[in-house]
């Protein structure tokens, strides 16, 4: 009677999961930034702060998958 073989996880599946999580958080940041931009026209005195927060959130949403995560992956690979 043969025993089931337990295989180790592939590196590709771990990287795919990390990419999915990063994509999800970038999408949430992008939507949050759009929401902040939308409400910045209705909040009165806090409008400059919400507008700036929206711009920063959208910028971070684009920076995560294009700049920050590849730099972290290169650092871990070395």
C-alpha positions in Angstrom: 0.0 0.0 0.0 1.5 3.3 -1.1 1.5 6.4 1.0 0.4 9.7 -0.4 3.3 11.9 -1.4 3.3 15.4 0.1 4.8 17.8 -2.3 6.3 21.1 -1.4 4.7 24.3 -2.7 5.9 25.7 -5.9 7.5 29.1 -5.9 5.1 30.1 -8.7 2.0 29.5 -6.6 3.4 31.6 -3.7 4.3 34.5 -6.1 0.8 34.3 -7.7 -0.8 34.6 -4.3 1.3 37.6 -3.5 0.5 39.2 -6.8 -3.2 38.7 -6.2 -3.0 40.3 -2.7 -1.0 43.2 -4.1 -3.5 43.7 -6.9 -6.4 43.7 -4.5 -4.9 46.3 -2.2 -3.9 48.5 -5.2 -7.5 48.3 -6.4 -8.9 49.2 -2.9 -6.5 52.1 -2.7 -7.5 53.3 -6.1 -11.2 53.2 -5.3 -10.5 54.9 -1.9 -8.7 57.6 -3.7 -11.6 58.1 -6.1 -14.0 58.2 -3.2 -11.9 60.9 -1.4 -11.7 62.9 -4.6 -15.5 62.7 -5.0 -16.3 63.8 -1.4 -13.7 66.6 -1.4 -16.2 68.8 -3.2 -18.8 68.5 -0.4 -16.8 68.6 2.9 -16.2 72.3 3.2 -13.1 73.3 5.1 -11.5 69.8 4.8 -11.7 69.9 1.0 -7.9 70.5 0.5 -7.1 67.6 2.8 -9.4 65.1 1.3 -8.4 66.1 -2.2 -4.7 65.7 -1.3 -5.5 62.3 0.3 -7.3 61.2 -2.8 -4.4 62.1 -5.0 -1.9 60.4 -2.7 -4.0 57.2 -2.5 -4.3 57.0 -6.3 -0.6 57.6 -6.6 0.2 54.9 -4.1 -2.2 52.5 -5.9 -0.2 52.9 -9.0 3.2 52.8 -7.2 2.5 49.5 -5.4 2.5 47.1 -8.3 4.8 49.0 -10.6 7.6 50.2 -8.2 7.5 49.1 -4.6 6.7 45.4 -4.9 9.2 44.7 -7.7 11.9 46.4 -5.6 11.0 44.3 -2.6 11.0 41.1 -4.6 14.5 41.9 -6.0 15.8 42.6 -2.5 14.4 39.3 -1.2 15.9 37.4 -4.2 19.4 38.6 -3.5 
